[in-house]
Amino acid sequence: MPERVATTDPDGVDFGWVMQVTFVLTIVVGAPVVALLSMQATLPDWPSRASFAIRVGAPVWVLTGLCVYLYARWREGDDA
């Protein structure tokens, strides 16, 4: 078994966990949301598709990150 490279013992919210969970949930939730909403939009070329994905995906990412952070704060409060 290889040696562990690094360990953390965070005080408060573990931001590494928040970033990892936000990344995964944004893909799991955001990709279907962008795909479903894109069916209602006219996207004739790649620049318009990319712009649409950014305009819809950015709020999904922000909301997901805030929810994950608030959940982590809530769980951290239970452990105290």
Distance bins in CASP14 RR format, pairs under 12 A and 6 or more apart:
PFRMAT RR
TARGET T0000
AUTHOR 0000-0000-0000
RMODE 2
METHOD distances of the structure
MODEL  1
6 16 0 0 0 0 0 1 0 0 0 0 0
7 14 0 0 0 0 0 1 0 0 0 0 0
8 14 1 0 0 1 0 0 0 0 0 0 0
8 15 0 0 0 0 1 0 0 0 0 0 0
8 16 1 0 0 1 0 0 0 0 0 0 0
8 17 0 0 0 0 1 0 0 0 0 0 0
10 16 0 0 0 0 1 0 0 0 0 0 0
10 17 0 0 0 0 1 0 0 0 0 0 0
10 18 0 0 0 0 0 1 0 0 0 0 0
10 72 0 0 0 0 1 0 0 0 0 0 0
10 76 0 0 0 0 1 0 0 0 0 0 0
10 79 0 0 0 0 0 1 0 0 0 0 0
11 76 0 0 0 0 1 0 0 0 0 0 0
11 79 0 0 0 0 0 1 0 0 0 0 0
11 80 0 0 0 0 0 1 0 0 0 0 0
12 18 0 0 0 0 0 1 0 0 0 0 0
12 69 0 0 0 0 0 1 0 0 0 0 0
12 72 0 0 0 0 1 0 0 0 0 0 0
12 73 0 0 0 0 1 0 0 0 0 0 0
12 74 0 0 0 0 0 1 0 0 0 0 0
12 75 0 0 0 0 0 1 0 0 0 0 0
12 76 1 0 1 0 0 0 0 0 0 0 0
12 77 0 0 0 0 1 0 0 0 0 0 0
12 78 0 0 0 0 0 1 0 0 0 0 0
12 79 0 0 0 0 1 0 0 0 0 0 0
12 80 0 0 0 0 1 0 0 0 0 0 0
13 19 0 0 0 0 0 1 0 0 0 0 0
13 21 0 0 0 0 0 1 0 0 0 0 0
13 65 0 0 0 0 0 1 0 0 0 0 0
13 68 0 0 0 0 1 0 0 0 0 0 0
13 69 1 0 0 1 0 0 0 0 0 0 0
13 70 0 0 0 0 1 0 0 0 0 0 0
13 71 0 0 0 0 1 0 0 0 0 0 0
13 72 1 0 1 0 0 0 0 0 0 0 0
13 73 1 0 1 0 0 0 0 0 0 0 0
13 74 0 0 0 0 1 0 0 0 0 0 0
13 75 0 0 0 0 1 0 0 0 0 0 0
13 76 1 0 1 0 0 0 0 0 0 0 0
13 77 0 0 0 0 1 0 0 0 0 0 0
13 79 0 0 0 0 0 1 0 0 0 0 0
13 80 0 0 0 0 0 1 0 0 0 0 0
14 20 0 0 0 0 1 0 0 0 0 0 0
14 21 0 0 0 0 1 0 0 0 0 0 0
14 68 0 0 0 0 0 1 0 0 0 0 0
14 69 0 0 0 0 0 1 0 0 0 0 0
14 71 0 0 0 0 0 1 0 0 0 0 0
14 72 1 0 0 1 0 0 0 0 0 0 0
14 73 0 0 0 0 0 1 0 0 0 0 0
14 75 0 0 0 0 1 0 0 0 0 0 0
14 76 0 0 0 0 1 0 0 0 0 0 0
14 79 0 0 0 0 0 1 0 0 0 0 0
15 21 0 0 0 0 0 1 0 0 0 0 0
15 22 0 0 0 0 1 0 0 0 0 0 0
15 65 0 0 0 0 0 1 0 0 0 0 0
15 68 0 0 0 0 0 1 0 0 0 0 0
15 69 0 0 0 0 1 0 0 0 0 0 0
15 72 0 0 0 0 1 0 0 0 0 0 0
15 73 0 0 0 0 0 1 0 0 0 0 0
15 76 0 0 0 0 0 1 0 0 0 0 0
16 22 0 0 0 0 1 0 0 0 0 0 0
16 23 0 0 0 0 1 0 0 0 0 0 0
16 65 0 0 0 0 0 1 0 0 0 0 0
16 68 0 0 0 0 0 1 0 0 0 0 0
16 69 0 0 0 0 0 1 0 0 0 0 0
16 72 0 0 0 0 1 0 0 0 0 0 0
17 23 0 0 0 0 0 1 0 0 0 0 0
17 24 0 0 0 0 0 1 0 0 0 0 0
17 25 0 0 0 0 0 1 0 0 0 0 0
17 65 0 0 0 0 0 1 0 0 0 0 0
17 68 0 0 0 0 1 0 0 0 0 0 0
17 69 0 0 0 0 0 1 0 0 0 0 0
17 71 0 0 0 0 0 1 0 0 0 0 0
17 72 1 0 0 1 0 0 0 0 0 0 0
17 73 0 0 0 0 0 1 0 0 0 0 0
17 75 0 0 0 0 1 0 0 0 0 0 0
17 76 0 0 0 0 0 1 0 0 0 0 0
18 24 0 0 0 0 0 1 0 0 0 0 0
18 25 0 0 0 0 0 1 0 0 0 0 0
18 26 0 0 0 0 0 1 0 0 0 0 0
18 64 0 0 0 0 0 1 0 0 0 0 0
18 65 1 0 0 1 0 0 0 0 0 0 0
18 66 0 0 0 0 1 0 0 0 0 0 0
18 67 0 0 0 0 0 1 0 0 0 0 0
18 68 1 0 1 0 0 0 0 0 0 0 0
18 69 1 0 1 0 0 0 0 0 0 0 0
18 70 0 0 0 0 1 0 0 0 0 0 0
18 71 0 0 0 0 1 0 0 0 0 0 0
18 72 1 0 1 0 0 0 0 0 0 0 0
18 73 0 0 0 0 1 0 0 0 0 0 0
18 75 0 0 0 0 0 1 0 0 0 0 0
18 76 0 0 0 0 0 1 0 0 0 0 0
19 25 0 0 0 0 0 1 0 0 0 0 0
19 26 0 0 0 0 0 1 0 0 0 0 0
19 61 0 0 0 0 0 1 0 0 0 0 0
19 64 0 0 0 0 0 1 0 0 0 0 0
19 65 0 0 0 0 1 0 0 0 0 0 0
19 68 0 0 0 0 1 0 0 0 0 0 0
19 69 0 0 0 0 1 0 0 0 0 0 0
19 72 0 0 0 0 0 1 0 0 0 0 0
20 26 0 0 0 0 0 1 0 0 0 0 0
20 27 0 0 0 0 0 1 0 0 0 0 0
20 65 0 0 0 0 0 1 0 0 0 0 0
20 68 0 0 0 0 1 0 0 0 0 0 0
20 72 0 0 0 0 0 1 0 0 0 0 0
21 27 0 0 0 0 0 1 0 0 0 0 0
21 28 0 0 0 0 0 1 0 0 0 0 0
21 29 0 0 0 0 0 1 0 0 0 0 0
21 64 0 0 0 0 1 0 0 0 0 0 0
21 65 0 0 0 0 1 0 0 0 0 0 0
21 67 0 0 0 0 1 0 0 0 0 0 0
21 68 1 0 1 0 0 0 0 0 0 0 0
21 69 0 0 0 0 1 0 0 0 0 0 0
21 71 0 0 0 0 1 0 0 0 0 0 0
21 72 0 0 0 0 1 0 0 0 0 0 0
21 75 0 0 0 0 0 1 0 0 0 0 0
22 28 0 0 0 0 0 1 0 0 0 0 0
22 29 0 0 0 0 0 1 0 0 0 0 0
22 30 0 0 0 0 0 1 0 0 0 0 0
22 60 0 0 0 0 0 1 0 0 0 0 0
22 61 1 0 0 1 0 0 0 0 0 0 0
22 62 0 0 0 0 1 0 0 0 0 0 0
22 63 0 0 0 0 0 1 0 0 0 0 0
22 64 1 0 1 0 0 0 0 0 0 0 0
22 65 1 0 1 0 0 0 0 0 0 0 0
22 66 0 0 0 0 1 0 0 0 0 0 0
22 67 0 0 0 0 1 0 0 0 0 0 0
22 68 1 0 1 0 0 0 0 0 0 0 0
22 69 0 0 0 0 1 0 0 0 0 0 0
22 70 0 0 0 0 0 1 0 0 0 0 0
22 71 0 0 0 0 0 1 0 0 0 0 0
22 72 0 0 0 0 1 0 0 0 0 0 0
23 29 0 0 0 0 0 1 0 0 0 0 0
23 30 0 0 0 0 0 1 0 0 0 0 0
23 61 0 0 0 0 1 0 0 0 0 0 0
23 64 0 0 0 0 1 0 0 0 0 0 0
23 65 0 0 0 0 1 0 0 0 0 0 0
23 68 0 0 0 0 1 0 0 0 0 0 0
24 30 0 0 0 0 0 1 0 0 0 0 0
24 31 0 0 0 0 0 1 0 0 0 0 0
24 61 0 0 0 0 0 1 0 0 0 0 0
24 64 0 0 0 0 1 0 0 0 0 0 0
24 65 0 0 0 0 0 1 0 0 0 0 0
24 68 0 0 0 0 1 0 0 0 0 0 0
25 31 0 0 0 0 0 1 0 0 0 0 0
25 32 0 0 0 0 0 1 0 0 0 0 0
25 33 0 0 0 0 0 1 0 0 0 0 0
25 60 0 0 0 0 1 0 0 0 0 0 0
25 61 0 0 0 0 1 0 0 0 0 0 0
25 63 0 0 0 0 0 1 0 0 0 0 0
25 64 1 0 1 0 0 0 0 0 0 0 0
25 65 1 0 0 1 0 0 0 0 0 0 0
25 66 0 0 0 0 0 1 0 0 0 0 0
25 67 0 0 0 0 1 0 0 0 0 0 0
25 68 1 0 0 1 0 0 0 0 0 0 0
25 69 0 0 0 0 0 1 0 0 0 0 0
25 71 0 0 0 0 0 1 0 0 0 0 0
26 32 0 0 0 0 0 1 0 0 0 0 0
26 33 0 0 0 0 1 0 0 0 0 0 0
26 34 0 0 0 0 0 1 0 0 0 0 0
26 56 0 0 0 0 0 1 0 0 0 0 0
26 57 1 0 0 1 0 0 0 0 0 0 0
26 58 0 0 0 0 0 1 0 0 0 0 0
26 59 0 0 0 0 0 1 0 0 0 0 0
26 60 1 0 0 1 0 0 0 0 0 0 0
26 61 1 0 1 0 0 0 0 0 0 0 0
26 62 0 0 0 0 1 0 0 0 0 0 0
26 63 0 0 0 0 1 0 0 0 0 0 0
26 64 1 0 1 0 0 0 0 0 0 0 0
26 65 1 0 0 1 0 0 0 0 0 0 0
26 66 0 0 0 0 0 1 0 0 0 0 0
26 67 0 0 0 0 0 1 0 0 0 0 0
26 68 0 0 0 0 1 0 0 0 0 0 0
27 33 0 0 0 0 0 1 0 0 0 0 0
27 34 0 0 0 0 0 1 0 0 0 0 0
27 35 0 0 0 0 0 1 0 0 0 0 0
27 57 0 0 0 0 0 1 0 0 0 0 0
27 60 0 0 0 0 0 1 0 0 0 0 0
27 61 0 0 0 0 1 0 0 0 0 0 0
27 64 0 0 0 0 1 0 0 0 0 0 0
28 60 0 0 0 0 0 1 0 0 0 0 0
28 64 0 0 0 0 1 0 0 0 0 0 0
29 35 0 0 0 0 0 1 0 0 0 0 0
29 36 0 0 0 0 0 1 0 0 0 0 0
29 56 0 0 0 0 0 1 0 0 0 0 0
29 57 0 0 0 0 1 0 0 0 0 0 0
29 59 0 0 0 0 0 1 0 0 0 0 0
29 60 1 0 0 1 0 0 0 0 0 0 0
29 61 0 0 0 0 1 0 0 0 0 0 0
29 63 0 0 0 0 1 0 0 0 0 0 0
29 64 1 0 0 1 0 0 0 0 0 0 0
29 65 0 0 0 0 0 1 0 0 0 0 0
29 67 0 0 0 0 1 0 0 0 0 0 0
29 68 0 0 0 0 0 1 0 0 0 0 0
30 36 0 0 0 0 1 0 0 0 0 0 0
30 37 0 0 0 0 1 0 0 0 0 0 0
30 38 0 0 0 0 0 1 0 0 0 0 0
30 53 0 0 0 0 1 0 0 0 0 0 0
30 56 0 0 0 0 1 0 0 0 0 0 0
30 57 1 0 0 1 0 0 0 0 0 0 0
30 58 0 0 0 0 0 1 0 0 0 0 0
30 59 0 0 0 0 1 0 0 0 0 0 0
30 60 1 0 1 0 0 0 0 0 0 0 0
30 61 1 0 0 1 0 0 0 0 0 0 0
30 62 0 0 0 0 0 1 0 0 0 0 0
30 63 0 0 0 0 1 0 0 0 0 0 0
30 64 1 0 0 1 0 0 0 0 0 0 0
30 65 0 0 0 0 0 1 0 0 0 0 0
31 37 0 0 0 0 0 1 0 0 0 0 0
31 38 0 0 0 0 0 1 0 0 0 0 0
31 53 0 0 0 0 1 0 0 0 0 0 0
31 56 0 0 0 0 0 1 0 0 0 0 0
31 57 0 0 0 0 1 0 0 0 0 0 0
31 60 0 0 0 0 1 0 0 0 0 0 0
31 61 0 0 0 0 0 1 0 0 0 0 0
31 64 0 0 0 0 0 1 0 0 0 0 0
32 38 0 0 0 0 0 1 0 0 0 0 0
32 39 0 0 0 0 0 1 0 0 0 0 0
32 56 0 0 0 0 0 1 0 0 0 0 0
32 57 0 0 0 0 0 1 0 0 0 0 0
32 60 0 0 0 0 0 1 0 0 0 0 0
33 39 0 0 0 0 0 1 0 0 0 0 0
33 40 0 0 0 0 0 1 0 0 0 0 0
33 52 0 0 0 0 0 1 0 0 0 0 0
33 53 0 0 0 0 0 1 0 0 0 0 0
33 55 0 0 0 0 0 1 0 0 0 0 0
33 56 1 0 0 1 0 0 0 0 0 0 0
33 57 1 0 0 1 0 0 0 0 0 0 0
33 58 0 0 0 0 0 1 0 0 0 0 0
33 59 0 0 0 0 1 0 0 0 0 0 0
33 60 1 0 1 0 0 0 0 0 0 0 0
33 61 0 0 0 0 0 1 0 0 0 0 0
33 63 0 0 0 0 0 1 0 0 0 0 0
33 64 0 0 0 0 0 1 0 0 0 0 0
34 40 0 0 0 0 0 1 0 0 0 0 0
34 41 0 0 0 0 0 1 0 0 0 0 0
34 43 0 0 0 0 0 1 0 0 0 0 0
34 49 0 0 0 0 1 0 0 0 0 0 0
34 50 0 0 0 0 0 1 0 0 0 0 0
34 51 0 0 0 0 0 1 0 0 0 0 0
34 52 1 0 0 1 0 0 0 0 0 0 0
34 53 1 0 1 0 0 0 0 0 0 0 0
34 54 0 0 0 0 1 0 0 0 0 0 0
34 55 0 0 0 0 1 0 0 0 0 0 0
34 56 1 0 1 0 0 0 0 0 0 0 0
34 57 1 0 1 0 0 0 0 0 0 0 0
34 58 0 0 0 0 0 1 0 0 0 0 0
34 59 0 0 0 0 0 1 0 0 0 0 0
34 60 1 0 0 1 0 0 0 0 0 0 0
34 61 0 0 0 0 0 1 0 0 0 0 0
35 41 0 0 0 0 0 1 0 0 0 0 0
35 43 0 0 0 0 0 1 0 0 0 0 0
35 49 0 0 0 0 0 1 0 0 0 0 0
35 52 0 0 0 0 0 1 0 0 0 0 0
35 53 0 0 0 0 1 0 0 0 0 0 0
35 56 0 0 0 0 1 0 0 0 0 0 0
35 57 0 0 0 0 0 1 0 0 0 0 0
35 60 0 0 0 0 0 1 0 0 0 0 0
36 56 0 0 0 0 1 0 0 0 0 0 0
36 60 0 0 0 0 0 1 0 0 0 0 0
37 43 0 0 0 0 0 1 0 0 0 0 0
37 49 0 0 0 0 0 1 0 0 0 0 0
37 52 1 0 0 1 0 0 0 0 0 0 0
37 53 0 0 0 0 1 0 0 0 0 0 0
37 55 0 0 0 0 1 0 0 0 0 0 0
37 56 1 0 1 0 0 0 0 0 0 0 0
37 57 0 0 0 0 1 0 0 0 0 0 0
37 59 0 0 0 0 0 1 0 0 0 0 0
37 60 0 0 0 0 1 0 0 0 0 0 0
38 48 0 0 0 0 0 1 0 0 0 0 0
38 49 1 0 0 1 0 0 0 0 0 0 0
38 50 0 0 0 0 0 1 0 0 0 0 0
38 51 0 0 0 0 0 1 0 0 0 0 0
38 52 1 0 0 1 0 0 0 0 0 0 0
38 53 1 0 0 1 0 0 0 0 0 0 0
38 55 0 0 0 0 0 1 0 0 0 0 0
38 56 1 0 0 1 0 0 0 0 0 0 0
38 57 0 0 0 0 0 1 0 0 0 0 0
39 52 0 0 0 0 0 1 0 0 0 0 0
39 56 0 0 0 0 0 1 0 0 0 0 0
40 52 0 0 0 0 0 1 0 0 0 0 0
40 56 0 0 0 0 0 1 0 0 0 0 0
41 48 0 0 0 0 1 0 0 0 0 0 0
41 49 0 0 0 0 1 0 0 0 0 0 0
41 51 0 0 0 0 0 1 0 0 0 0 0
41 52 1 0 1 0 0 0 0 0 0 0 0
41 53 0 0 0 0 0 1 0 0 0 0 0
41 55 0 0 0 0 1 0 0 0 0 0 0
41 56 0 0 0 0 1 0 0 0 0 0 0
42 48 0 0 0 0 1 0 0 0 0 0 0
42 49 0 0 0 0 0 1 0 0 0 0 0
42 52 0 0 0 0 1 0 0 0 0 0 0
43 49 1 0 1 0 0 0 0 0 0 0 0
43 50 0 0 0 0 1 0 0 0 0 0 0
43 51 0 0 0 0 1 0 0 0 0 0 0
43 52 1 0 1 0 0 0 0 0 0 0 0
43 53 0 0 0 0 1 0 0 0 0 0 0
43 55 0 0 0 0 0 1 0 0 0 0 0
43 56 0 0 0 0 0 1 0 0 0 0 0
44 51 0 0 0 0 0 1 0 0 0 0 0
44 52 0 0 0 0 0 1 0 0 0 0 0
45 51 0 0 0 0 1 0 0 0 0 0 0
45 52 0 0 0 0 0 1 0 0 0 0 0
46 52 0 0 0 0 0 1 0 0 0 0 0
46 53 0 0 0 0 0 1 0 0 0 0 0
47 53 0 0 0 0 0 1 0 0 0 0 0
47 54 0 0 0 0 0 1 0 0 0 0 0
48 54 0 0 0 0 0 1 0 0 0 0 0
48 55 0 0 0 0 0 1 0 0 0 0 0
49 55 0 0 0 0 0 1 0 0 0 0 0
49 56 0 0 0 0 0 1 0 0 0 0 0
50 56 0 0 0 0 0 1 0 0 0 0 0
50 57 0 0 0 0 0 1 0 0 0 0 0
51 57 0 0 0 0 0 1 0 0 0 0 0
51 58 0 0 0 0 0 1 0 0 0 0 0
52 58 0 0 0 0 0 1 0 0 0 0 0
53 59 0 0 0 0 0 1 0 0 0 0 0
53 60 0 0 0 0 0 1 0 0 0 0 0
53 61 0 0 0 0 0 1 0 0 0 0 0
54 60 0 0 0 0 0 1 0 0 0 0 0
54 61 0 0 0 0 1 0 0 0 0 0 0
55 61 0 0 0 0 0 1 0 0 0 0 0
56 62 0 0 0 0 0 1 0 0 0 0 0
56 63 0 0 0 0 0 1 0 0 0 0 0
57 63 0 0 0 0 1 0 0 0 0 0 0
57 64 0 0 0 0 1 0 0 0 0 0 0
58 64 0 0 0 0 0 1 0 0 0 0 0
58 65 0 0 0 0 0 1 0 0 0 0 0
59 65 0 0 0 0 0 1 0 0 0 0 0
59 66 0 0 0 0 0 1 0 0 0 0 0
60 66 0 0 0 0 0 1 0 0 0 0 0
60 67 0 0 0 0 0 1 0 0 0 0 0
61 67 0 0 0 0 0 1 0 0 0 0 0
61 68 0 0 0 0 0 1 0 0 0 0 0
62 68 0 0 0 0 0 1 0 0 0 0 0
62 69 0 0 0 0 0 1 0 0 0 0 0
63 69 0 0 0 0 0 1 0 0 0 0 0
63 70 0 0 0 0 0 1 0 0 0 0 0
64 70 0 0 0 0 0 1 0 0 0 0 0
64 71 0 0 0 0 0 1 0 0 0 0 0
65 71 0 0 0 0 1 0 0 0 0 0 0
65 72 0 0 0 0 1 0 0 0 0 0 0
65 73 0 0 0 0 0 1 0 0 0 0 0
66 72 0 0 0 0 0 1 0 0 0 0 0
66 73 0 0 0 0 0 1 0 0 0 0 0
67 73 0 0 0 0 0 1 0 0 0 0 0
67 74 0 0 0 0 0 1 0 0 0 0 0
68 74 0 0 0 0 0 1 0 0 0 0 0
68 75 0 0 0 0 0 1 0 0 0 0 0
69 75 0 0 0 0 0 1 0 0 0 0 0
69 76 0 0 0 0 0 1 0 0 0 0 0
70 76 0 0 0 0 0 1 0 0 0 0 0
70 77 0 0 0 0 0 1 0 0 0 0 0
71 77 0 0 0 0 0 1 0 0 0 0 0
71 78 0 0 0 0 0 1 0 0 0 0 0
72 78 0 0 0 0 0 1 0 0 0 0 0
72 79 0 0 0 0 0 1 0 0 0 0 0
73 79 0 0 0 0 0 1 0 0 0 0 0
73 80 0 0 0 0 0 1 0 0 0 0 0
74 80 0 0 0 0 0 1 0 0 0 0 0
END
